[in-house]
Amino acid sequence: MTTVEIEYCVPCGFRERALDVQQAILNGLETELEELSLVMGDHGIFQVRADGEVIYDKAEDDLDVDEIVREIRAHAR
């Protein structure tokens, strides 16, 4: 089973974005995950990791929630 972490910048106000991504992941993959957690961070971070592997990094990619879900699904299989 896969463990997913969403780390988001608290001072930047990214909590709602993190919650939206979390909900999309749960809607598509709830039965395939062992754990889905939110990790509070700072310095502009917004990353999604599956089993420690970076699936999405705001510093490198545009936010595409559907793509994040697809990447996690592929990782989980």
mmJSON file of the N, C-alpha and C atoms, coordinates in Angstrom:
{"data_MODEL":{"atom_site":{
"group_PDB":["ATOM","ATOM","ATOM","ATOM","ATOM","ATOM","ATOM","ATOM","ATOM","ATOM","ATOM","ATOM","ATOM","ATOM","ATOM","ATOM","ATOM","ATOM","ATOM","ATOM","ATOM","ATOM","ATOM","ATOM","ATOM","ATOM","ATOM","ATOM","ATOM","ATOM","ATOM","ATOM","ATOM","ATOM","ATOM","ATOM","ATOM","ATOM","ATOM","ATOM","ATOM","ATOM","ATOM","ATOM","ATOM","ATOM","ATOM","ATOM","ATOM","ATOM","ATOM","ATOM","ATOM","ATOM","ATOM","ATOM","ATOM","ATOM","ATOM","ATOM","ATOM","ATOM","ATOM","ATOM","ATOM","ATOM","ATOM","ATOM","ATOM","ATOM","ATOM","ATOM","ATOM","ATOM","ATOM","ATOM","ATOM","ATOM","ATOM","ATOM","ATOM","ATOM","ATOM","ATOM","ATOM","ATOM","ATOM","ATOM","ATOM","ATOM","ATOM","ATOM","ATOM","ATOM","ATOM","ATOM","ATOM","ATOM","ATOM","ATOM","ATOM","ATOM","ATOM","ATOM","ATOM","ATOM","ATOM","ATOM","ATOM","ATOM","ATOM","ATOM","ATOM","ATOM","ATOM","ATOM","ATOM","ATOM","ATOM","ATOM","ATOM","ATOM","ATOM","ATOM","ATOM","ATOM","ATOM","ATOM","ATOM","ATOM","ATOM","ATOM","ATOM","ATOM","ATOM","ATOM","ATOM","ATOM","ATOM","ATOM","ATOM","ATOM","ATOM","ATOM","ATOM","ATOM","ATOM","ATOM","ATOM","ATOM","ATOM","ATOM","ATOM","ATOM","ATOM","ATOM","ATOM","ATOM","ATOM","ATOM","ATOM","ATOM","ATOM","ATOM","ATOM","ATOM","ATOM","ATOM","ATOM","ATOM","ATOM","ATOM","ATOM","ATOM","ATOM","ATOM","ATOM","ATOM","ATOM","ATOM","ATOM","ATOM","ATOM","ATOM","ATOM","ATOM","ATOM","ATOM","ATOM","ATOM","ATOM","ATOM","ATOM","ATOM","ATOM","ATOM","ATOM","ATOM","ATOM","ATOM","ATOM","ATOM","ATOM","ATOM","ATOM","ATOM","ATOM","ATOM","ATOM","ATOM","ATOM","ATOM","ATOM","ATOM","ATOM","ATOM","ATOM","ATOM","ATOM","ATOM","ATOM","ATOM","ATOM","ATOM","ATOM","ATOM","ATOM","ATOM","ATOM","ATOM","ATOM"],
"id":[1,2,3,4,5,6,7,8,9,10,11,12,13,14,15,16,17,18,19,20,21,22,23,24,25,26,27,28,29,30,31,32,33,34,35,36,37,38,39,40,41,42,43,44,45,46,47,48,49,50,51,52,53,54,55,56,57,58,59,60,61,62,63,64,65,66,67,68,69,70,71,72,73,74,75,76,77,78,79,80,81,82,83,84,85,86,87,88,89,90,91,92,93,94,95,96,97,98,99,100,101,102,103,104,105,106,107,108,109,110,111,112,113,114,115,116,117,118,119,120,121,122,123,124,125,126,127,128,129,130,131,132,133,134,135,136,137,138,139,140,141,142,143,144,145,146,147,148,149,150,151,152,153,154,155,156,157,158,159,160,161,162,163,164,165,166,167,168,169,170,171,172,173,174,175,176,177,178,179,180,181,182,183,184,185,186,187,188,189,190,191,192,193,194,195,196,197,198,199,200,201,202,203,204,205,206,207,208,209,210,211,212,213,214,215,216,217,218,219,220,221,222,223,224,225,226,227,228,229,230,231],
"type_symbol":["N","C","C","N","C","C","N","C","C","N","C","C","N","C","C","N","C","C","N","C","C","N","C","C","N","C","C","N","C","C","N","C","C","N","C","C","N","C","C","N","C","C","N","C","C","N","C","C","N","C","C","N","C","C","N","C","C","N","C","C","N","C","C","N","C","C","N","C","C","N","C","C","N","C","C","N","C","C","N","C","C","N","C","C","N","C","C","N","C","C","N","C","C","N","C","C","N","C","C","N","C","C","N","C","C","N","C","C","N","C","C","N","C","C","N","C","C","N","C","C","N","C","C","N","C","C","N","C","C","N","C","C","N","C","C","N","C","C","N","C","C","N","C","C","N","C","C","N","C","C","N","C","C","N","C","C","N","C","C","N","C","C","N","C","C","N","C","C","N","C","C","N","C","C","N","C","C","N","C","C","N","C","C","N","C","C","N","C","C","N","C","C","N","C","C","N","C","C","N","C","C","N","C","C","N","C","C","N","C","C","N","C","C","N","C","C","N","C","C","N","C","C","N","C","C","N","C","C","N","C","C"],
"label_atom_id":["N","CA","C","N","CA","C","N","CA","C","N","CA","C","N","CA","C","N","CA","C","N","CA","C","N","CA","C","N","CA","C","N","CA","C","N","CA","C","N","CA","C","N","CA","C","N","CA","C","N","CA","C","N","CA","C","N","CA","C","N","CA","C","N","CA","C","N","CA","C","N","CA","C","N","CA","C","N","CA","C","N","CA","C","N","CA","C","N","CA","C","N","CA","C","N","CA","C","N","CA","C","N","CA","C","N","CA","C","N","CA","C","N","CA","C","N","CA","C","N","CA","C","N","CA","C","N","CA","C","N","CA","C","N","CA","C","N","CA","C","N","CA","C","N","CA","C","N","CA","C","N","CA","C","N","CA","C","N","CA","C","N","CA","C","N","CA","C","N","CA","C","N","CA","C","N","CA","C","N","CA","C","N","CA","C","N","CA","C","N","CA","C","N","CA","C","N","CA","C","N","CA","C","N","CA","C","N","CA","C","N","CA","C","N","CA","C","N","CA","C","N","CA","C","N","CA","C","N","CA","C","N","CA","C","N","CA","C","N","CA","C","N","CA","C","N","CA","C","N","CA","C","N","CA","C","N","CA","C","N","CA","C","N","CA","C","N","CA","C"],
"label_alt_id":[null,null,null,null,null,null,null,null,null,null,null,null,null,null,null,null,null,null,null,null,null,null,null,null,null,null,null,null,null,null,null,null,null,null,null,null,null,null,null,null,null,null,null,null,null,null,null,null,null,null,null,null,null,null,null,null,null,null,null,null,null,null,null,null,null,null,null,null,null,null,null,null,null,null,null,null,null,null,null,null,null,null,null,null,null,null,null,null,null,null,null,null,null,null,null,null,null,null,null,null,null,null,null,null,null,null,null,null,null,null,null,null,null,null,null,null,null,null,null,null,null,null,null,null,null,null,null,null,null,null,null,null,null,null,null,null,null,null,null,null,null,null,null,null,null,null,null,null,null,null,null,null,null,null,null,null,null,null,null,null,null,null,null,null,null,null,null,null,null,null,null,null,null,null,null,null,null,null,null,null,null,null,null,null,null,null,null,null,null,null,null,null,null,null,null,null,null,null,null,null,null,null,null,null,null,null,null,null,null,null,null,null,null,null,null,null,null,null,null,null,null,null,null,null,null,null,null,null,null,null,null],
"label_comp_id":["MET","MET","MET","THR","THR","THR","THR","THR","THR","VAL","VAL","VAL","GLU","GLU","GLU","ILE","ILE","ILE","GLU","GLU","GLU","TYR","TYR","TYR","CYS","CYS","CYS","VAL","VAL","VAL","PRO","PRO","PRO","CYS","CYS","CYS","GLY","GLY","GLY","PHE","PHE","PHE","ARG","ARG","ARG","GLU","GLU","GLU","ARG","ARG","ARG","ALA","ALA","ALA","LEU","LEU","LEU","ASP","ASP","ASP","VAL","VAL","VAL","GLN","GLN","GLN","GLN","GLN","GLN","ALA","ALA","ALA","ILE","ILE","ILE","LEU","LEU","LEU","ASN","ASN","ASN","GLY","GLY","GLY","LEU","LEU","LEU","GLU","GLU","GLU","THR","THR","THR","GLU","GLU","GLU","LEU","LEU","LEU","GLU","GLU","GLU","GLU","GLU","GLU","LEU","LEU","LEU","SER","SER","SER","LEU","LEU","LEU","VAL","VAL","VAL","MET","MET","MET","GLY","GLY","GLY","ASP","ASP","ASP","HIS","HIS","HIS","GLY","GLY","GLY","ILE","ILE","ILE","PHE","PHE","PHE","GLN","GLN","GLN","VAL","VAL","VAL","ARG","ARG","ARG","ALA","ALA","ALA","ASP","ASP","ASP","GLY","GLY","GLY","GLU","GLU","GLU","VAL","VAL","VAL","ILE","ILE","ILE","TYR","TYR","TYR","ASP","ASP","ASP","LYS","LYS","LYS","ALA","ALA","ALA","GLU","GLU","GLU","ASP","ASP","ASP","ASP","ASP","ASP","LEU","LEU","LEU","ASP","ASP","ASP","VAL","VAL","VAL","ASP","ASP","ASP","GLU","GLU","GLU","ILE","ILE","ILE","VAL","VAL","VAL","ARG","ARG","ARG","GLU","GLU","GLU","ILE","ILE","ILE","ARG","ARG","ARG","ALA","ALA","ALA","HIS","HIS","HIS","ALA","ALA","ALA","ARG","ARG","ARG"],
"label_asym_id":["A","A","A","A","A","A","A","A","A","A","A","A","A","A","A","A","A","A","A","A","A","A","A","A","A","A","A","A","A","A","A","A","A","A","A","A","A","A","A","A","A","A","A","A","A","A","A","A","A","A","A","A","A","A","A","A","A","A","A","A","A","A","A","A","A","A","A","A","A","A","A","A","A","A","A","A","A","A","A","A","A","A","A","A","A","A","A","A","A","A","A","A","A","A","A","A","A","A","A","A","A","A","A","A","A","A","A","A","A","A","A","A","A","A","A","A","A","A","A","A","A","A","A","A","A","A","A","A","A","A","A","A","A","A","A","A","A","A","A","A","A","A","A","A","A","A","A","A","A","A","A","A","A","A","A","A","A","A","A","A","A","A","A","A","A","A","A","A","A","A","A","A","A","A","A","A","A","A","A","A","A","A","A","A","A","A","A","A","A","A","A","A","A","A","A","A","A","A","A","A","A","A","A","A","A","A","A","A","A","A","A","A","A","A","A","A","A","A","A","A","A","A","A","A","A","A","A","A","A","A","A"],
"label_entity_id":["1","1","1","1","1","1","1","1","1","1","1","1","1","1","1","1","1","1","1","1","1","1","1","1","1","1","1","1","1","1","1","1","1","1","1","1","1","1","1","1","1","1","1","1","1","1","1","1","1","1","1","1","1","1","1","1","1","1","1","1","1","1","1","1","1","1","1","1","1","1","1","1","1","1","1","1","1","1","1","1","1","1","1","1","1","1","1","1","1","1","1","1","1","1","1","1","1","1","1","1","1","1","1","1","1","1","1","1","1","1","1","1","1","1","1","1","1","1","1","1","1","1","1","1","1","1","1","1","1","1","1","1","1","1","1","1","1","1","1","1","1","1","1","1","1","1","1","1","1","1","1","1","1","1","1","1","1","1","1","1","1","1","1","1","1","1","1","1","1","1","1","1","1","1","1","1","1","1","1","1","1","1","1","1","1","1","1","1","1","1","1","1","1","1","1","1","1","1","1","1","1","1","1","1","1","1","1","1","1","1","1","1","1","1","1","1","1","1","1","1","1","1","1","1","1","1","1","1","1","1","1"],
"label_seq_id":[1,1,1,2,2,2,3,3,3,4,4,4,5,5,5,6,6,6,7,7,7,8,8,8,9,9,9,10,10,10,11,11,11,12,12,12,13,13,13,14,14,14,15,15,15,16,16,16,17,17,17,18,18,18,19,19,19,20,20,20,21,21,21,22,22,22,23,23,23,24,24,24,25,25,25,26,26,26,27,27,27,28,28,28,29,29,29,30,30,30,31,31,31,32,32,32,33,33,33,34,34,34,35,35,35,36,36,36,37,37,37,38,38,38,39,39,39,40,40,40,41,41,41,42,42,42,43,43,43,44,44,44,45,45,45,46,46,46,47,47,47,48,48,48,49,49,49,50,50,50,51,51,51,52,52,52,53,53,53,54,54,54,55,55,55,56,56,56,57,57,57,58,58,58,59,59,59,60,60,60,61,61,61,62,62,62,63,63,63,64,64,64,65,65,65,66,66,66,67,67,67,68,68,68,69,69,69,70,70,70,71,71,71,72,72,72,73,73,73,74,74,74,75,75,75,76,76,76,77,77,77],
"pdbx_PDB_ins_code":[null,null,null,null,null,null,null,null,null,null,null,null,null,null,null,null,null,null,null,null,null,null,null,null,null,null,null,null,null,null,null,null,null,null,null,null,null,null,null,null,null,null,null,null,null,null,null,null,null,null,null,null,null,null,null,null,null,null,null,null,null,null,null,null,null,null,null,null,null,null,null,null,null,null,null,null,null,null,null,null,null,null,null,null,null,null,null,null,null,null,null,null,null,null,null,null,null,null,null,null,null,null,null,null,null,null,null,null,null,null,null,null,null,null,null,null,null,null,null,null,null,null,null,null,null,null,null,null,null,null,null,null,null,null,null,null,null,null,null,null,null,null,null,null,null,null,null,null,null,null,null,null,null,null,null,null,null,null,null,null,null,null,null,null,null,null,null,null,null,null,null,null,null,null,null,null,null,null,null,null,null,null,null,null,null,null,null,null,null,null,null,null,null,null,null,null,null,null,null,null,null,null,null,null,null,null,null,null,null,null,null,null,null,null,null,null,null,null,null,null,null,null,null,null,null,null,null,null,null,null,null],
"Cartn_x":[0.845,0.0,0.887,0.362,1.114,0.816,1.862,1.749,1.963,1.048,1.128,1.199,2.101,2.222,2.028,1.285,1.145,1.756,2.887,3.54,3.249,2.759,2.327,2.833,3.024,3.513,2.354,2.459,1.424,1.409,2.571,2.552,2.075,2.216,1.808,0.307,-0.377,-1.813,-2.173,-1.338,-1.573,-2.461,-3.036,-3.836,-5.025,-5.758,-6.932,-6.522,-5.421,-4.91,-4.574,-3.923,-3.567,-4.821,-5.836,-7.087,-7.79,-7.743,-8.332,-7.628,-6.295,-5.52,-5.804,-5.855,-6.144,-7.505,-8.516,-9.855,-9.86,-9.167,-9.102,-8.417,-7.349,-6.65,-7.565,-8.255,-9.173,-10.306,-10.841,-11.932,-11.505,-10.265,-9.812,-9.083,-8.493,-7.569,-7.722,-8.78,-8.893,-8.598,-9.086,-8.886,-7.494,-6.72,-5.376,-4.282,-4.653,-3.668,-3.658,-2.466,-2.329,-2.501,-1.937,-1.965,-1.917,-2.637,-2.602,-2.525,-1.422,-1.236,-0.878,-1.248,-0.861,0.296,1.328,2.518,2.66,2.665,2.802,4.262,4.491,5.841,5.876,6.981,7.143,8.044,8.524,9.433,8.849,7.525,6.897,6.698,6.938,6.857,5.425,5.268,4.043,4.466,4.541,4.97,3.986,3.856,3.111,4.101,4.184,5.119,4.362,4.76,4.221,5.381,5.306,6.384,7.735,7.733,8.957,9.396,8.799,9.145,8.299,8.947,8.224,7.41,6.104,5.17,4.881,4.807,4.54,5.327,5.935,6.655,6.283,5.69,5.265,6.41,7.617,8.778,9.115,8.609,8.977,7.81,6.59,5.453,4.265,3.374,2.087,1.156,0.266,-0.653,-1.702,-1.722,-2.715,-3.147,-4.249,-4.69,-4.946,-5.546,-5.811,-4.509,-3.498,-2.193,-1.567,-1.708,-1.185,-1.85,-3.161,-3.881,-3.41,-3.233,-2.746,-1.359,-0.478,0.883,0.882,0.057,-0.017,-0.604,-1.614,-2.212,-1.161,-0.378,0.676,1.717,2.049,3.035,2.509,1.216,0.622,0.519,0.618,0.458,1.758],
"Cartn_y":[-1.186,0.0,1.244,2.293,3.523,4.556,5.269,6.375,7.675,8.621,9.898,11.03,11.974,13.186,14.399,15.354,16.65,17.665,18.232,19.247,20.611,21.516,22.822,23.941,25.108,26.288,26.952,26.951,27.569,29.088,29.781,31.243,31.726,30.872,31.246,31.095,30.445,30.243,29.107,28.068,26.954,25.853,26.074,25.024,24.597,25.542,25.19,24.38,24.754,24.005,22.576,22.439,21.112,20.285,20.905,20.195,19.772,20.614,20.259,19.053,19.057,17.934,16.675,16.82,15.682,15.071,15.903,15.407,14.679,15.217,14.572,13.21,13.139,11.867,10.862,11.285,10.386,9.922,10.819,10.454,9.382,9.451,8.516,7.293,7.378,6.318,5.854,6.193,5.928,4.479,3.531,2.121,1.608,2.395,1.966,2.56,3.378,4.058,3.513,3.472,3.131,4.369,5.485,6.725,7.916,8.964,10.238,11.322,12.067,13.053,14.421,15.432,16.807,17.152,17.768,18.158,19.671,20.36,21.817,22.192,23.14,23.588,25.095,25.564,26.992,27.187,28.396,28.738,28.414,28.52,28.364,26.94,25.969,24.574,24.142,23.364,22.619,21.391,20.276,19.02,17.917,16.99,15.761,14.625,13.752,12.628,11.32,10.303,8.955,8.052,7.476,6.633,7.342,8.646,9.432,9.986,9.52,9.994,11.218,12.288,13.518,13.281,13.433,13.293,14.663,15.671,17.037,17.999,18.995,20.059,21.384,22.276,23.586,24.331,24.134,24.835,24.378,23.193,22.64,22.474,22.343,21.988,22.91,22.989,23.652,22.684,23.205,22.358,21.76,20.431,19.678,18.527,18.715,17.744,16.384,16.361,15.084,14.344,15.07,14.454,13.907,14.632,14.149,12.823,12.741,11.501,10.375,10.65,9.628,9.139,10.065,9.685,8.822,9.171,8.37,6.997,6.947,5.66,4.773,5.333,4.557,4.088,4.933,4.579,3.461,3.489,2.521,1.122,1.017,-0.304,-0.996],
"Cartn_z":[0.0,0.0,0.0,-0.512,-0.724,0.364,0.757,1.693,0.925,1.066,0.353,1.37,1.102,1.914,1.018,1.511,0.848,1.8,1.409,2.236,1.632,2.475,1.971,2.875,2.274,2.982,3.732,5.057,5.894,5.725,5.85,5.715,4.339,3.315,1.958,1.731,2.663,2.512,1.573,1.502,0.581,1.171,2.355,2.991,2.136,1.58,0.769,-0.454,-1.074,-2.223,-1.793,-0.641,-0.128,0.147,0.714,0.99,-0.297,-1.33,-2.627,-3.233,-3.181,-3.716,-2.897,-1.574,-0.706,-1.058,-1.243,-1.575,-2.913,-3.912,-5.224,-5.126,-4.34,-4.161,-3.466,-2.427,-1.722,-2.633,-3.431,-4.337,-5.33,-5.788,-6.814,-6.304,-5.108,-4.688,-3.248,-2.589,-1.151,-0.782,-1.561,-1.215,-1.555,-2.295,-2.695,-1.811,-0.832,-0.001,1.419,1.988,3.397,4.262,3.773,4.55,3.604,3.966,3.246,4.304,4.311,5.378,4.82,5.597,5.318,6.238,5.661,6.414,6.285,7.407,7.379,7.155,6.232,5.924,5.758,5.194,4.946,3.733,3.527,2.424,1.044,0.896,-0.414,-0.889,-0.037,-0.469,-0.746,-1.8,-2.056,-2.84,-2.156,-2.763,-2.424,-3.365,-3.125,-3.31,-2.294,-2.337,-2.128,-2.884,-2.715,-2.328,-1.14,-0.612,-0.689,-0.415,-0.388,-1.731,-2.818,-4.164,-4.503,-4.956,-5.3,-6.572,-6.439,-7.561,-8.168,-7.321,-7.765,-6.89,-7.534,-6.827,-7.479,-6.701,-7.219,-7.879,-7.4,-7.94,-9.36,-9.767,-11.069,-12.034,-11.519,-12.359,-12.114,-13.119,-12.935,-12.212,-11.397,-10.642,-11.569,-11.639,-12.394,-11.492,-10.803,-9.8,-10.437,-11.619,-12.288,-12.585,-12.998,-13.276,-11.993,-10.899,-9.615,-9.254,-9.403,-9.097,-10.013,-11.312,-12.249,-11.854,-11.478,-11.088,-9.828,-8.871,-7.642,-7.955,-8.809,-9.197,-9.857,-10.762,-11.426,-10.417,-9.479,-8.453,-7.553,-7.26,-6.337,-6.936,-8.237,-8.88,-9.09],
"occupancy":[1.0,1.0,1.0,1.0,1.0,1.0,1.0,1.0,1.0,1.0,1.0,1.0,1.0,1.0,1.0,1.0,1.0,1.0,1.0,1.0,1.0,1.0,1.0,1.0,1.0,1.0,1.0,1.0,1.0,1.0,1.0,1.0,1.0,1.0,1.0,1.0,1.0,1.0,1.0,1.0,1.0,1.0,1.0,1.0,1.0,1.0,1.0,1.0,1.0,1.0,1.0,1.0,1.0,1.0,1.0,1.0,1.0,1.0,1.0,1.0,1.0,1.0,1.0,1.0,1.0,1.0,1.0,1.0,1.0,1.0,1.0,1.0,1.0,1.0,1.0,1.0,1.0,1.0,1.0,1.0,1.0,1.0,1.0,1.0,1.0,1.0,1.0,1.0,1.0,1.0,1.0,1.0,1.0,1.0,1.0,1.0,1.0,1.0,1.0,1.0,1.0,1.0,1.0,1.0,1.0,1.0,1.0,1.0,1.0,1.0,1.0,1.0,1.0,1.0,1.0,1.0,1.0,1.0,1.0,1.0,1.0,1.0,1.0,1.0,1.0,1.0,1.0,1.0,1.0,1.0,1.0,1.0,1.0,1.0,1.0,1.0,1.0,1.0,1.0,1.0,1.0,1.0,1.0,1.0,1.0,1.0,1.0,1.0,1.0,1.0,1.0,1.0,1.0,1.0,1.0,1.0,1.0,1.0,1.0,1.0,1.0,1.0,1.0,1.0,1.0,1.0,1.0,1.0,1.0,1.0,1.0,1.0,1.0,1.0,1.0,1.0,1.0,1.0,1.0,1.0,1.0,1.0,1.0,1.0,1.0,1.0,1.0,1.0,1.0,1.0,1.0,1.0,1.0,1.0,1.0,1.0,1.0,1.0,1.0,1.0,1.0,1.0,1.0,1.0,1.0,1.0,1.0,1.0,1.0,1.0,1.0,1.0,1.0,1.0,1.0,1.0,1.0,1.0,1.0,1.0,1.0,1.0,1.0,1.0,1.0,1.0,1.0,1.0,1.0,1.0,1.0],
"B_iso_or_equiv":[0.0,0.0,0.0,0.0,0.0,0.0,0.0,0.0,0.0,0.0,0.0,0.0,0.0,0.0,0.0,0.0,0.0,0.0,0.0,0.0,0.0,0.0,0.0,0.0,0.0,0.0,0.0,0.0,0.0,0.0,0.0,0.0,0.0,0.0,0.0,0.0,0.0,0.0,0.0,0.0,0.0,0.0,0.0,0.0,0.0,0.0,0.0,0.0,0.0,0.0,0.0,0.0,0.0,0.0,0.0,0.0,0.0,0.0,0.0,0.0,0.0,0.0,0.0,0.0,0.0,0.0,0.0,0.0,0.0,0.0,0.0,0.0,0.0,0.0,0.0,0.0,0.0,0.0,0.0,0.0,0.0,0.0,0.0,0.0,0.0,0.0,0.0,0.0,0.0,0.0,0.0,0.0,0.0,0.0,0.0,0.0,0.0,0.0,0.0,0.0,0.0,0.0,0.0,0.0,0.0,0.0,0.0,0.0,0.0,0.0,0.0,0.0,0.0,0.0,0.0,0.0,0.0,0.0,0.0,0.0,0.0,0.0,0.0,0.0,0.0,0.0,0.0,0.0,0.0,0.0,0.0,0.0,0.0,0.0,0.0,0.0,0.0,0.0,0.0,0.0,0.0,0.0,0.0,0.0,0.0,0.0,0.0,0.0,0.0,0.0,0.0,0.0,0.0,0.0,0.0,0.0,0.0,0.0,0.0,0.0,0.0,0.0,0.0,0.0,0.0,0.0,0.0,0.0,0.0,0.0,0.0,0.0,0.0,0.0,0.0,0.0,0.0,0.0,0.0,0.0,0.0,0.0,0.0,0.0,0.0,0.0,0.0,0.0,0.0,0.0,0.0,0.0,0.0,0.0,0.0,0.0,0.0,0.0,0.0,0.0,0.0,0.0,0.0,0.0,0.0,0.0,0.0,0.0,0.0,0.0,0.0,0.0,0.0,0.0,0.0,0.0,0.0,0.0,0.0,0.0,0.0,0.0,0.0,0.0,0.0,0.0,0.0,0.0,0.0,0.0,0.0],
"pdbx_formal_charge":[null,null,null,null,null,null,null,null,null,null,null,null,null,null,null,null,null,null,null,null,null,null,null,null,null,null,null,null,null,null,null,null,null,null,null,null,null,null,null,null,null,null,null,null,null,null,null,null,null,null,null,null,null,null,null,null,null,null,null,null,null,null,null,null,null,null,null,null,null,null,null,null,null,null,null,null,null,null,null,null,null,null,null,null,null,null,null,null,null,null,null,null,null,null,null,null,null,null,null,null,null,null,null,null,null,null,null,null,null,null,null,null,null,null,null,null,null,null,null,null,null,null,null,null,null,null,null,null,null,null,null,null,null,null,null,null,null,null,null,null,null,null,null,null,null,null,null,null,null,null,null,null,null,null,null,null,null,null,null,null,null,null,null,null,null,null,null,null,null,null,null,null,null,null,null,null,null,null,null,null,null,null,null,null,null,null,null,null,null,null,null,null,null,null,null,null,null,null,null,null,null,null,null,null,null,null,null,null,null,null,null,null,null,null,null,null,null,null,null,null,null,null,null,null,null,null,null,null,null,null,null],
"auth_seq_id":[1,1,1,2,2,2,3,3,3,4,4,4,5,5,5,6,6,6,7,7,7,8,8,8,9,9,9,10,10,10,11,11,11,12,12,12,13,13,13,14,14,14,15,15,15,16,16,16,17,17,17,18,18,18,19,19,19,20,20,20,21,21,21,22,22,22,23,23,23,24,24,24,25,25,25,26,26,26,27,27,27,28,28,28,29,29,29,30,30,30,31,31,31,32,32,32,33,33,33,34,34,34,35,35,35,36,36,36,37,37,37,38,38,38,39,39,39,40,40,40,41,41,41,42,42,42,43,43,43,44,44,44,45,45,45,46,46,46,47,47,47,48,48,48,49,49,49,50,50,50,51,51,51,52,52,52,53,53,53,54,54,54,55,55,55,56,56,56,57,57,57,58,58,58,59,59,59,60,60,60,61,61,61,62,62,62,63,63,63,64,64,64,65,65,65,66,66,66,67,67,67,68,68,68,69,69,69,70,70,70,71,71,71,72,72,72,73,73,73,74,74,74,75,75,75,76,76,76,77,77,77],
"auth_comp_id":["MET","MET","MET","THR","THR","THR","THR","THR","THR","VAL","VAL","VAL","GLU","GLU","GLU","ILE","ILE","ILE","GLU","GLU","GLU","TYR","TYR","TYR","CYS","CYS","CYS","VAL","VAL","VAL","PRO","PRO","PRO","CYS","CYS","CYS","GLY","GLY","GLY","PHE","PHE","PHE","ARG","ARG","ARG","GLU","GLU","GLU","ARG","ARG","ARG","ALA","ALA","ALA","LEU","LEU","LEU","ASP","ASP","ASP","VAL","VAL","VAL","GLN","GLN","GLN","GLN","GLN","GLN","ALA","ALA","ALA","ILE","ILE","ILE","LEU","LEU","LEU","ASN","ASN","ASN","GLY","GLY","GLY","LEU","LEU","LEU","GLU","GLU","GLU","THR","THR","THR","GLU","GLU","GLU","LEU","LEU","LEU","GLU","GLU","GLU","GLU","GLU","GLU","LEU","LEU","LEU","SER","SER","SER","LEU","LEU","LEU","VAL","VAL","VAL","MET","MET","MET","GLY","GLY","GLY","ASP","ASP","ASP","HIS","HIS","HIS","GLY","GLY","GLY","ILE","ILE","ILE","PHE","PHE","PHE","GLN","GLN","GLN","VAL","VAL","VAL","ARG","ARG","ARG","ALA","ALA","ALA","ASP","ASP","ASP","GLY","GLY","GLY","GLU","GLU","GLU","VAL","VAL","VAL","ILE","ILE","ILE","TYR","TYR","TYR","ASP","ASP","ASP","LYS","LYS","LYS","ALA","ALA","ALA","GLU","GLU","GLU","ASP","ASP","ASP","ASP","ASP","ASP","LEU","LEU","LEU","ASP","ASP","ASP","VAL","VAL","VAL","ASP","ASP","ASP","GLU","GLU","GLU","ILE","ILE","ILE","VAL","VAL","VAL","ARG","ARG","ARG","GLU","GLU","GLU","ILE","ILE","ILE","ARG","ARG","ARG","ALA","ALA","ALA","HIS","HIS","HIS","ALA","ALA","ALA","ARG","ARG","ARG"],
"auth_asym_id":["A","A","A","A","A","A","A","A","A","A","A","A","A","A","A","A","A","A","A","A","A","A","A","A","A","A","A","A","A","A","A","A","A","A","A","A","A","A","A","A","A","A","A","A","A","A","A","A","A","A","A","A","A","A","A","A","A","A","A","A","A","A","A","A","A","A","A","A","A","A","A","A","A","A","A","A","A","A","A","A","A","A","A","A","A","A","A","A","A","A","A","A","A","A","A","A","A","A","A","A","A","A","A","A","A","A","A","A","A","A","A","A","A","A","A","A","A","A","A","A","A","A","A","A","A","A","A","A","A","A","A","A","A","A","A","A","A","A","A","A","A","A","A","A","A","A","A","A","A","A","A","A","A","A","A","A","A","A","A","A","A","A","A","A","A","A","A","A","A","A","A","A","A","A","A","A","A","A","A","A","A","A","A","A","A","A","A","A","A","A","A","A","A","A","A","A","A","A","A","A","A","A","A","A","A","A","A","A","A","A","A","A","A","A","A","A","A","A","A","A","A","A","A","A","A","A","A","A","A","A","A"],
"auth_atom_id":["N","CA","C","N","CA","C","N","CA","C","N","CA","C","N","CA","C","N","CA","C","N","CA","C","N","CA","C","N","CA","C","N","CA","C","N","CA","C","N","CA","C","N","CA","C","N","CA","C","N","CA","C","N","CA","C","N","CA","C","N","CA","C","N","CA","C","N","CA","C","N","CA","C","N","CA","C","N","CA","C","N","CA","C","N","CA","C","N","CA","C","N","CA","C","N","CA","C","N","CA","C","N","CA","C","N","CA","C","N","CA","C","N","CA","C","N","CA","C","N","CA","C","N","CA","C","N","CA","C","N","CA","C","N","CA","C","N","CA","C","N","CA","C","N","CA","C","N","CA","C","N","CA","C","N","CA","C","N","CA","C","N","CA","C","N","CA","C","N","CA","C","N","CA","C","N","CA","C","N","CA","C","N","CA","C","N","CA","C","N","CA","C","N","CA","C","N","CA","C","N","CA","C","N","CA","C","N","CA","C","N","CA","C","N","CA","C","N","CA","C","N","CA","C","N","CA","C","N","CA","C","N","CA","C","N","CA","C","N","CA","C","N","CA","C","N","CA","C","N","CA","C","N","CA","C","N","CA","C","N","CA","C","N","CA","C","N","CA","C"],
"pdbx_PDB_model_num":[1,1,1,1,1,1,1,1,1,1,1,1,1,1,1,1,1,1,1,1,1,1,1,1,1,1,1,1,1,1,1,1,1,1,1,1,1,1,1,1,1,1,1,1,1,1,1,1,1,1,1,1,1,1,1,1,1,1,1,1,1,1,1,1,1,1,1,1,1,1,1,1,1,1,1,1,1,1,1,1,1,1,1,1,1,1,1,1,1,1,1,1,1,1,1,1,1,1,1,1,1,1,1,1,1,1,1,1,1,1,1,1,1,1,1,1,1,1,1,1,1,1,1,1,1,1,1,1,1,1,1,1,1,1,1,1,1,1,1,1,1,1,1,1,1,1,1,1,1,1,1,1,1,1,1,1,1,1,1,1,1,1,1,1,1,1,1,1,1,1,1,1,1,1,1,1,1,1,1,1,1,1,1,1,1,1,1,1,1,1,1,1,1,1,1,1,1,1,1,1,1,1,1,1,1,1,1,1,1,1,1,1,1,1,1,1,1,1,1,1,1,1,1,1,1,1,1,1,1,1,1]
}}}
